[in-house]
């Protein structure tokens, strides 16, 4: 036991030295499992009959009622936890000021406002679904896109997280986005502003930064980065646009990196695969790398073996 006691003391000393890696004194944080459960419930509200066994309108009324009630209560609780933490955290970049309104009432109002916006968000999501269907000949059914396309799932979760982010909810929107990132390989910051009819084809490795602005009917392929240039002082860059703007009807092919807050890709432009772009592009422009020189060398035909 003495050996174990010494290990415990050593670990406690590590906690004291590295307080940023602990949360022993501050208010609790939302748990990942609870955020995962909330996200699943919200997804079931978006697609009734597709993610469950409900098949008739009467059953749907009861199912939606139960799920909305559960999701609403979960959201109020998780928003309240997030607000308390953001009001008491130490050494954080954005500490929220306490108000006279109790945290529970703030959380209730924010959750109610979120669910008010959900029907309109579904209208936008329908345009994303149509964009995926029209943009990918391999898609045979709308349901196939909803149930199996990682880009569509990441975007749906982003649109919900973005509502919370815009309302000023701390922590929870980012945790929802990172749940989507973990499940789909697509990293969309909840602050990114994305227009209607957005389609991410394949999706793996796509990164869309916090201050990105994306217009309507934009299409991205796998491995695209909408990122920031290197920032010497992150604290001085809060609230500053650091990520690019894509205007309407832009297409970005796989592996392209579009960087910088002043970079604007004009409407109807096409950015080719693996392009590195840090300056603006006029509308109706195609940006491509000059094809590299390829050398072909014959391996020859093996000679027959000699006896």
Secondary structure as the mmCIF struct_conf table of DSSP 4:
data_model
#
loop_
_struct_conf.conf_type_id
_struct_conf.id
_struct_conf.beg_label_comp_id
_struct_conf.beg_label_asym_id
_struct_conf.beg_label_seq_id
_struct_conf.end_label_comp_id
_struct_conf.end_label_asym_id
_struct_conf.end_label_seq_id
HELX_RH_AL_P HELX_RH_AL_P1 UNK A 2 UNK A 17
TURN_TY1_P TURN_TY1_P1 UNK A 18 UNK A 18
HELX_RH_3T_P HELX_RH_3T_P1 UNK A 19 UNK A 21
BEND BEND1 UNK A 24 UNK A 26
HELX_LH_PP_P HELX_LH_PP_P1 UNK A 27 UNK A 28
HELX_RH_AL_P HELX_RH_AL_P2 UNK A 32 UNK A 46
TURN_TY1_P TURN_TY1_P2 UNK A 47 UNK A 50
BEND BEND2 UNK A 51 UNK A 53
BEND BEND3 UNK A 56 UNK A 56
HELX_RH_AL_P HELX_RH_AL_P3 UNK A 57 UNK A 88
BEND BEND4 UNK A 90 UNK A 91
BEND BEND5 UNK A 93 UNK A 93
HELX_LH_PP_P HELX_LH_PP_P2 UNK A 95 UNK A 98
BEND BEND6 UNK A 100 UNK A 101
HELX_RH_AL_P HELX_RH_AL_P4 UNK A 103 UNK A 135
TURN_TY1_P TURN_TY1_P3 UNK A 137 UNK A 138
HELX_RH_AL_P HELX_RH_AL_P5 UNK A 142 UNK A 148
HELX_RH_AL_P HELX_RH_AL_P6 UNK A 150 UNK A 166
TURN_TY1_P TURN_TY1_P4 UNK A 167 UNK A 168
BEND BEND7 UNK A 171 UNK A 171
HELX_RH_AL_P HELX_RH_AL_P7 UNK A 172 UNK A 184
BEND BEND8 UNK A 185 UNK A 185
STRN STRN1 UNK A 187 UNK A 188
TURN_TY1_P TURN_TY1_P5 UNK A 190 UNK A 191
STRN STRN2 UNK A 193 UNK A 194
BEND BEND9 UNK A 196 UNK A 197
STRN STRN3 UNK A 199 UNK A 200
BEND BEND10 UNK A 201 UNK A 202
TURN_TY1_P TURN_TY1_P6 UNK A 204 UNK A 205
STRN STRN4 UNK A 207 UNK A 208
TURN_TY1_P TURN_TY1_P7 UNK A 210 UNK A 211
STRN STRN5 UNK A 213 UNK A 214
BEND BEND11 UNK A 216 UNK A 217
STRN STRN6 UNK A 219 UNK A 220
TURN_TY1_P TURN_TY1_P8 UNK A 222 UNK A 223
STRN STRN7 UNK A 225 UNK A 227
BEND BEND12 UNK A 232 UNK A 232
HELX_RH_3T_P HELX_RH_3T_P2 UNK A 234 UNK A 237
TURN_TY1_P TURN_TY1_P9 UNK A 238 UNK A 239
BEND BEND13 UNK A 240 UNK A 240
BEND BEND14 UNK A 243 UNK A 243
STRN STRN8 UNK A 245 UNK A 246
TURN_TY1_P TURN_TY1_P10 UNK A 248 UNK A 249
STRN STRN9 UNK A 251 UNK A 252
TURN_TY1_P TURN_TY1_P11 UNK A 254 UNK A 255
STRN STRN10 UNK A 257 UNK A 259
TURN_TY1_P TURN_TY1_P12 UNK A 261 UNK A 262
STRN STRN11 UNK A 264 UNK A 265
TURN_TY1_P TURN_TY1_P13 UNK A 267 UNK A 268
STRN STRN12 UNK A 270 UNK A 271
TURN_TY1_P TURN_TY1_P14 UNK A 273 UNK A 274
STRN STRN13 UNK A 276 UNK A 277
BEND BEND15 UNK A 279 UNK A 279
STRN STRN14 UNK A 281 UNK A 281
TURN_TY1_P TURN_TY1_P15 UNK A 283 UNK A 284
STRN STRN15 UNK A 286 UNK A 287
HELX_LH_PP_P HELX_LH_PP_P3 UNK A 289 UNK A 293
HELX_LH_PP_P HELX_LH_PP_P4 UNK A 301 UNK A 306
#
